[in-house]
Amino acid sequence: MEAKSPVPNTAERMKTVKAAWDEAPAGPKKDASLKHYQAAERAMTDKHDRDCNRELDAATKALA
């Protein structure tokens, strides 16, 4: 049996950030976060995990 990594993979992070975005109140922080989340989606589609994770970090920070 393979041990689960303590660091979530990119797909799991996408789900987590999307859930946080869905629960966030409307406003400029949510708008800024959406732009980063959409950039993360494009990076994931292009299989650029590093860029995707960077954008997910920015999306999370924008919601804070």
Secondary structure, DSSP 8 states (H G I E B T S, - for coil): -----SS--HHHHHHHHHHHHHHS-SSHHHHHHHHHHHHHHHHHHTT-HHHHHHHHHHHHHHH-
